[in-house]
C-alpha cells in the first residue's frame, strides 16, 4: 500500500508561485553589468523578476530554486545564494525601470 493511499492524502508536485524565492546573483568582476543584467533577466523569465539591481556587481531575482541553481553554471555568474527579506522592514517600493540604452551614473 502506498503512503498516499494509506492516509488518504493527495500529492501535488507542481511548481506554483510558492516555489519562487529570492536569490542574490553576483557577476564576475570582468563582466559588463548591463550584459549581465540582461542575461540573468532573460534566464529567470524577464526583467520583471529582477527585484534589485546593484550596478556594483549583483542582482536580487525572484525565481524558482532550479533556475537559480542553473545560473550557477553560467560563465558570467560568480555566486548564487538564497536571500530572506523581512517585508515589514522595507519601505513601500518605488521602482524606476531604466531603459536598456540608459546607463548608471
Buried (B, 14 or more C-beta within 10 A) or exposed (E): EEEEEEEEEEEEEEEEEEEBBBBBBBBEEEBEBBEBBBBBBEBBBEBEBBBBBBBEBBBBBBBBEEBBEBBEEBEBBBEBEEBEEEEEEEEEEEEEEEEEEEEEE
